Amino acid sequence: MPKPGPDSLLDRFGQFLARRLESESSGYQPYTPSDPETLSRTLQPGDIILVEGNQRVSAAIKYLTQSTWSHAALYVGDMLPEPEDGSERPRLVEVILGQGCIAVPLSKYRTYNTRICRAVGLTPEDRNAVANYMIQRLGLRYDMRNIFDLMRYFLPTPPVPVRWRRRMIALGSGDPTRAICSSLIAQAFQSVAYPILPEIVQVKGHATAESVYSREEILHIRHHSLFTPRDFDLSPYFEIVKPTLVFGFDYKQLRWAEKEKHEAAEAATRGGA
């Protein structure tokens, strides 16, 4: 039997590292877990779902980006066919370390904290174009042989200054750099010329409140490979959509446990009088 070549060995080792990085950490408790039915009524094709992940790689991404959000997926609605086996229809397209670009159902993130980011003013044609961009890349797999790119995620809190942490995401030159799921989503929006971060224009003679560091950082991450989930959250061009508010919210209709307990006690007192 012929011995496996060096590429095959590196591939296997890379897959092993990816599986380790995908292992979930214990003790994760979401504050407001997502209801797939409510999300389904709220989401539109082209919407981005940010996820607070609980994997080993998630901890590293949160630290490097100084953000709660470690993962992003794009909602494509009913643009993908129903599975022949009768299982739940995939409505999200995402990039997963070790797996590549895949489609998954909304229920995958039922037990996670999530946030919906929606591109403001995006035309229906461009909304579909963004979704189609992701769909056309389903099955895209990334080379796991650049071990250096994978190993850096095993050090979740590297002792480096804040201003250098984001740039560590792009450290190295291998495809695993694009395991940061938001890079493919950024490409999708750039394909229809939709902005994610603002352009910076300095006018001679005008003072600005922005720091030199902020200007340099925004200019540096203009390339799609450097966008992170946090950028869609902070972008002035994406609005935050909260499912609990979309269909109307009346705080007067809330039933507070303490109030109900008090009313029950009063009713019992009146009944015994």
DRENROTOR-295582 format. One line per 8 residues: number of its first residue (from 1); for each residue z, y, x of N, C-alpha, C. Coordinates in steps of 0.2 Angstrom, whole numbers, plus 5000, padded with zeros to 4 digits. Layout:
DRENROTOR-295582
NUM> Z:Y:X:Z:Y:X:Z:Y:X  ...
END
This chain:
DRENROTOR-295582
1> 5000:4994:5004:5000:5000:5000:5000:5006:5004  4995:5011:5003:4995:5017:5008:5001:5021:5006  5003:5025:5012:5009:5029:5011:5007:5036:5008  5011:5039:5004:5009:5045:5001:5009:5050:5006  5004:5055:5005:5002:5060:5010:5008:5065:5009  5008:5070:5014:5013:5075:5014:5013:5079:5008  5007:5081:5005:5007:5085:4999:5010:5081:4994  5009:5075:4993:5012:5071:4988:5020:5071:4988
9> 5022:5070:4994:5030:5071:4996:5032:5077:4994  5029:5083:4996:5031:5089:4994:5031:5091:4987  5026:5088:4984:5026:5089:4976:5032:5085:4973  5033:5079:4975:5039:5076:4972:5045:5079:4973  5046:5082:4979:5052:5085:4981:5053:5092:4977  5047:5095:4976:5047:5101:4972:5049:5100:4965  5046:5094:4962:5048:5093:4955:5055:5091:4955  5058:5088:4960:5065:5086:4960:5070:5093:4960
17> 5068:5098:4964:5071:5104:4964:5070:5108:4958  5064:5107:4955:5063:5111:4948:5068:5108:4943  5069:5101:4943:5073:5098:4938:5080:5100:4939  5082:5101:4945:5089:5103:4947:5090:5110:4944  5085:5114:4945:5086:5121:4943:5086:5122:4936  5083:5117:4932:5083:5117:4925:5089:5114:4922  5093:5111:4925:5099:5108:4923:5104:5114:4920  5106:5112:4914:5110:5117:4910:5118:5118:4913
25> 5120:5124:4913:5127:5125:4915:5132:5124:4909  5138:5122:4910:5142:5120:4904:5146:5127:4902  5148:5127:4896:5152:5132:4894:5149:5138:4891  5142:5137:4890:5138:5143:4886:5139:5143:4879  5141:5149:4876:5143:5150:4869:5139:5156:4867  5134:5155:4863:5130:5161:4860:5135:5165:4856  5134:5172:4856:5138:5176:4851:5134:5176:4844  5128:5177:4844:5124:5177:4838:5118:5172:4839
33> 5119:5166:4838:5113:5161:4838:5108:5163:4834  5102:5161:4836:5096:5163:4832:5094:5158:4826  5093:5160:4820:5091:5156:4815:5083:5156:4814  5080:5150:4816:5073:5150:4816:5069:5152:4810  5072:5151:4804:5069:5153:4797:5069:5161:4797  5075:5164:4799:5075:5171:4799:5070:5174:4804  5070:5171:4810:5065:5173:4815:5058:5173:4813  5056:5167:4809:5050:5166:4807:5047:5171:4802
41> 5052:5174:4798:5050:5179:4793:5049:5186:4796  5052:5187:4802:5052:5193:4805:5047:5194:4811  5045:5188:4814:5041:5189:4820:5034:5190:4818  5030:5193:4822:5023:5194:4822:5019:5191:4828  5013:5189:4828:5010:5187:4834:5010:5192:4839  5011:5191:4845:5011:5196:4850:5019:5198:4852  5023:5196:4847:5030:5198:4849:5033:5194:4854  5038:5197:4858:5041:5194:4864:5048:5192:4862
49> 5050:5186:4863:5057:5184:4862:5060:5183:4869  5065:5187:4870:5069:5186:4876:5075:5182:4875  5077:5178:4880:5082:5172:4879:5087:5173:4884  5093:5172:4882:5099:5172:4887:5099:5164:4889  5096:5162:4894:5096:5155:4896:5103:5153:4899  5104:5147:4900:5110:5144:4902:5109:5139:4908  5103:5139:4911:5101:5135:4916:5103:5138:4923  5103:5133:4928:5105:5136:4935:5100:5141:4937
57> 5094:5141:4936:5089:5146:4938:5090:5152:4934  5093:5152:4927:5094:5157:4923:5099:5162:4926  5104:5159:4929:5110:5163:4933:5107:5167:4938  5102:5164:4942:5099:5168:4948:5095:5173:4945  5091:5172:4940:5087:5178:4937:5091:5183:4934  5096:5181:4931:5101:5187:4928:5103:5191:4933  5106:5188:4939:5109:5192:4944:5103:5196:4948  5098:5193:4949:5093:5197:4953:5090:5203:4949
65> 5089:5202:4942:5087:5207:4938:5092:5212:4935  5098:5210:4936:5104:5214:4933:5103:5214:4925  5102:5209:4922:5101:5209:4915:5104:5202:4912  5105:5203:4905:5107:5197:4901:5101:5192:4900  5095:5195:4900:5089:5190:4898:5086:5187:4904  5086:5180:4904:5083:5177:4910:5076:5173:4908  5074:5174:4902:5068:5170:4900:5064:5174:4894  5058:5173:4894:5054:5177:4889:5048:5172:4886
73> 5047:5172:4880:5042:5168:4877:5038:5173:4872  5031:5171:4871:5027:5175:4867:5026:5171:4860  5027:5175:4855:5026:5172:4848:5019:5172:4846  5016:5166:4844:5009:5166:4842:5008:5164:4835  5013:5164:4831:5013:5162:4824:5010:5156:4822  5005:5156:4818:5001:5150:4815:4995:5148:4819  4994:5151:4825:4988:5151:4828:4987:5144:4832  4992:5140:4832:4992:5133:4835:4992:5128:4829
81> 4988:5123:4830:4988:5118:4824:4995:5114:4823  4995:5112:4817:5001:5107:4816:5001:5101:4820  5006:5099:4822:5006:5092:4826:5004:5086:4822  5000:5082:4824:4998:5076:4820:5004:5071:4818  5009:5072:4822:5015:5067:4821:5020:5070:4816  5018:5076:4813:5022:5079:4808:5028:5083:4810  5029:5083:4817:5035:5087:4820:5034:5095:4819  5039:5099:4821:5039:5106:4819:5033:5109:4823
89> 5030:5114:4820:5024:5117:4823:5026:5122:4829  5023:5121:4834:5024:5126:4840:5022:5133:4838  5026:5138:4839:5025:5145:4838:5026:5149:4844  5029:5146:4849:5030:5150:4855:5026:5147:4861  5023:5152:4865:5020:5150:4871:5024:5153:4877  5026:5148:4882:5031:5151:4887:5029:5147:4894  5031:5149:4899:5031:5146:4906:5037:5144:4908  5038:5137:4909:5044:5134:4911:5043:5131:4918
97> 5048:5133:4922:5048:5130:4929:5047:5122:4929  5042:5120:4933:5041:5113:4934:5037:5110:4928  5036:5114:4923:5031:5111:4918:5025:5116:4917  5025:5122:4918:5020:5126:4918:5019:5130:4911  5014:5131:4908:5013:5135:4902:5013:5130:4896  5017:5130:4891:5018:5125:4886:5019:5129:4879  5018:5125:4874:5020:5128:4867:5026:5124:4864  5030:5128:4861:5036:5125:4859:5038:5128:4852
105> 5042:5125:4848:5044:5127:4841:5050:5132:4842  5050:5136:4837:5056:5141:4837:5063:5138:4837  5063:5132:4835:5070:5129:4834:5073:5128:4841  5068:5128:4847:5071:5127:4853:5076:5131:4855  5076:5137:4853:5081:5142:4855:5086:5144:4849  5087:5139:4845:5092:5140:4839:5099:5141:4842  5101:5139:4847:5108:5140:4850:5108:5145:4855  5104:5149:4856:5104:5154:4861:5104:5161:4859
113> 5107:5166:4862:5106:5173:4861:5099:5175:4862  5096:5178:4858:5089:5181:4858:5088:5188:4856  5082:5191:4858:5081:5198:4857:5073:5198:4855  5071:5201:4850:5064:5202:4849:5061:5209:4851  5056:5209:4855:5053:5215:4858:5046:5215:4855  5044:5221:4852:5038:5222:4849:5034:5228:4852  5028:5227:4854:5024:5232:4856:5022:5237:4851  5024:5243:4852:5023:5248:4846:5016:5251:4846
121> 5013:5251:4840:5006:5253:4839:5001:5248:4842  5002:5242:4843:4997:5237:4846:4993:5236:4840  4986:5236:4840:4982:5235:4835:4982:5227:4833  4980:5226:4827:4979:5219:4825:4975:5215:4830  4969:5218:4832:4964:5214:4836:4968:5213:4843  4971:5218:4846:4974:5217:4852:4980:5212:4852  4984:5212:4846:4989:5208:4845:4987:5201:4846  4981:5199:4842:4978:5193:4843:4976:5191:4849
129> 4973:5196:4853:4970:5195:4860:4976:5193:4864  4982:5196:4864:4987:5195:4868:4989:5187:4867  4990:5186:4860:4992:5179:4859:4987:5174:4861  4980:5175:4860:4975:5171:4863:4975:5170:4870  4977:5175:4874:4977:5175:4881:4982:5170:4883  4988:5169:4880:4993:5164:4882:4991:5157:4880  4988:5157:4874:4986:5150:4871:4980:5147:4876  4976:5151:4878:4971:5149:4882:4973:5146:4889
137> 4979:5148:4891:4982:5146:4897:4987:5140:4896  4987:5137:4890:4992:5131:4889:4989:5126:4894  4994:5122:4897:4992:5117:4901:4992:5119:4908  4992:5126:4910:4992:5128:4916:4998:5126:4920  4997:5123:4926:5003:5120:4929:5003:5124:4936  5009:5125:4939:5010:5128:4945:5012:5123:4951  5009:5124:4956:5010:5120:4962:5018:5121:4964  5021:5115:4964:5028:5115:4966:5029:5113:4974
145> 5024:5114:4978:5025:5112:4985:5028:5118:4989  5028:5124:4987:5031:5129:4991:5039:5129:4990  5042:5125:4994:5049:5123:4993:5053:5129:4994  5051:5134:4999:5054:5140:5000:5055:5144:4994  5050:5145:4990:5051:5149:4984:5056:5146:4979  5056:5139:4979:5061:5136:4974:5068:5136:4977  5069:5135:4983:5076:5135:4986:5080:5141:4985  5076:5147:4985:5080:5153:4984:5084:5154:4978
153> 5082:5150:4973:5086:5150:4966:5092:5146:4966  5093:5142:4972:5099:5139:4972:5105:5143:4975  5104:5149:4977:5109:5154:4979:5109:5159:4973  5113:5158:4968:5113:5163:4962:5115:5170:4963  5119:5171:4968:5121:5178:4970:5121:5179:4977  5115:5180:4979:5114:5182:4986:5117:5189:4988  5120:5189:4994:5124:5195:4996:5119:5201:4998  5115:5203:4994:5110:5209:4996:5111:5215:4991
161> 5109:5221:4994:5110:5227:4990:5106:5226:4983  5108:5230:4978:5105:5230:4971:5098:5231:4972  5096:5236:4976:5089:5238:4976:5084:5233:4979  5087:5228:4982:5083:5223:4985:5082:5217:4981  5087:5216:4976:5087:5210:4972:5081:5208:4968  5078:5213:4965:5072:5212:4961:5066:5209:4965  5066:5212:4971:5060:5211:4976:5061:5204:4978  5067:5201:4978:5068:5194:4980:5064:5189:4975
169> 5063:5191:4969:5059:5187:4965:5052:5186:4967  5049:5190:4971:5043:5190:4973:5043:5187:4980  5048:5185:4983:5049:5183:4990:5045:5177:4991  5041:5176:4996:5037:5170:4997:5030:5172:4994  5025:5167:4994:5019:5168:4992:5016:5162:4988  5020:5157:4986:5018:5152:4982:5018:5153:4975  5015:5148:4971:5015:5149:4964:5021:5149:4960  5026:5145:4963:5033:5145:4960:5036:5152:4958
177> 5033:5157:4962:5035:5164:4961:5034:5166:4953  5028:5163:4951:5027:5165:4944:5031:5160:4939  5036:5157:4941:5040:5153:4937:5044:5159:4933  5044:5165:4935:5047:5170:4931:5042:5171:4925  5044:5168:4919:5040:5168:4914:5037:5174:4911  5040:5180:4913:5037:5186:4910:5031:5188:4914  5029:5185:4920:5023:5188:4923:5017:5186:4919  5016:5180:4916:5011:5178:4912:5010:5183:4906
185> 5016:5184:4903:5016:5188:4897:5013:5195:4899  5016:5198:4905:5014:5204:4907:5006:5205:4908  5003:5199:4911:4996:5199:4912:4992:5199:4905  4995:5196:4900:4992:5196:4893:4992:5203:4890  4997:5207:4891:4997:5214:4889:4993:5218:4893  4993:5217:4900:4988:5221:4904:4981:5220:4902  4979:5214:4900:4972:5212:4898:4970:5216:4892  4974:5219:4888:4972:5224:4883:4974:5231:4885
193> 4976:5232:4891:4978:5239:4893:4984:5242:4890  4989:5238:4888:4995:5240:4885:5000:5241:4890  5003:5247:4891:5008:5248:4896:5015:5244:4895  5018:5243:4900:5025:5240:4900:5030:5245:4902  5029:5247:4908:5033:5253:4911:5029:5259:4911  5032:5265:4911:5029:5271:4911:5026:5273:4918  5020:5276:4917:5017:5279:4923:5021:5285:4926  5022:5286:4932:5025:5292:4935:5021:5297:4938
201> 5021:5303:4935:5017:5308:4938:5021:5314:4940  5021:5315:4947:5025:5321:4949:5020:5327:4949  5023:5332:4946:5020:5339:4946:5023:5343:4951  5018:5346:4955:5021:5350:4961:5025:5356:4958  5030:5358:4961:5034:5363:4958:5039:5362:4953  5039:5356:4950:5043:5354:4944:5049:5349:4947  5055:5351:4945:5060:5346:4947:5061:5340:4942  5063:5335:4944:5064:5329:4940:5071:5326:4941
209> 5073:5323:4935:5080:5320:4935:5080:5313:4938  5074:5310:4939:5073:5303:4941:5075:5303:4948  5078:5298:4950:5080:5297:4957:5074:5294:4961  5073:5295:4968:5068:5293:4972:5068:5285:4971  5073:5282:4971:5074:5274:4970:5070:5272:4964  5072:5275:4958:5069:5273:4952:5061:5274:4952  5059:5280:4955:5052:5280:4955:5048:5275:4959  5051:5274:4965:5049:5269:4970:5049:5262:4966
217> 5054:5260:4963:5055:5254:4960:5050:5253:4954  5049:5257:4950:5044:5257:4945:5037:5256:4947  5035:5260:4952:5029:5259:4955:5028:5253:4959  5033:5250:4962:5033:5244:4966:5031:5238:4961  5034:5238:4955:5034:5232:4950:5028:5233:4945  5023:5237:4947:5017:5238:4943:5013:5231:4943  5013:5227:4948:5009:5221:4948:5013:5216:4943  5009:5212:4940:5011:5208:4935:5016:5203:4937
225> 5016:5201:4943:5020:5196:4946:5027:5198:4947  5028:5204:4946:5035:5207:4947:5039:5209:4941  5035:5208:4935:5039:5210:4929:5044:5205:4927  5049:5207:4924:5055:5202:4922:5056:5203:4915  5060:5198:4912:5061:5199:4905:5065:5206:4903  5069:5208:4908:5072:5214:4907:5068:5220:4905  5062:5220:4908:5057:5226:4908:5055:5227:4901  5054:5222:4897:5052:5222:4890:5057:5225:4886
233> 5063:5224:4887:5069:5226:4884:5070:5234:4885  5069:5236:4891:5070:5243:4893:5064:5247:4892  5058:5244:4891:5052:5248:4891:5052:5253:4885  5049:5259:4886:5049:5264:4880:5044:5262:4875  5039:5257:4877:5034:5256:4873:5035:5250:4868  5041:5246:4869:5042:5240:4865:5049:5242:4861  5048:5241:4854:5054:5242:4850:5058:5235:4850  5065:5236:4849:5069:5230:4848:5070:5229:4840
241> 5068:5223:4838:5068:5221:4831:5073:5216:4830  5078:5218:4825:5083:5214:4823:5082:5211:4816  5082:5204:4816:5080:5201:4810:5085:5203:4804  5092:5204:4806:5097:5205:4801:5096:5212:4797  5092:5216:4800:5091:5223:4798:5084:5224:4794  5079:5220:4796:5072:5220:4794:5072:5220:4786  5075:5216:4783:5075:5215:4776:5080:5218:4772  5083:5223:4775:5088:5227:4772:5095:5225:4773
249> 5100:5230:4775:5107:5228:4776:5111:5233:4773  5116:5230:4769:5121:5235:4765:5128:5232:4767  5131:5236:4771:5138:5234:4773:5143:5234:4767  5141:5237:4762:5145:5237:4756:5146:5230:4753  5140:5226:4754:5140:5219:4752:5144:5214:4756  5146:5216:4762:5150:5211:4766:5156:5209:4763  5158:5203:4764:5164:5200:4762:5169:5199:4768  5174:5203:4769:5178:5202:4774:5184:5197:4773
257> 5185:5193:4777:5190:5187:4776:5197:5190:4775  5199:5195:4778:5206:5198:4777:5206:5201:4770  5201:5205:4768:5201:5208:4761:5201:5202:4756  5197:5197:4757:5197:5192:4752:5204:5188:4751  5207:5188:4757:5214:5185:4757:5219:5189:4754  5218:5196:4755:5223:5201:4752:5222:5201:4744  5215:5200:4742:5214:5200:4735:5217:5194:4731  5216:5188:4735:5218:5182:4732:5226:5182:4732
265> 5229:5185:4736:5237:5186:4736:5239:5190:4730  5235:5196:4729:5237:5200:4724:5236:5197:4717  5230:5193:4717:5229:5189:4710:5234:5184:4709  5237:5181:4714:5242:5176:4713:5248:5179:4711  5250:5185:4714:5256:5189:4712:5256:5191:4705  5250:5193:4702:5249:5195:4695:5249:5189:4691  5247:5184:4693:5247:5178:4689:5254:5175:4688  5258:5176:4693:5265:5174:4693:5270:5178:4689
273> 5267:5185:4688:5272:5190:4685:5273:5188:4677
END
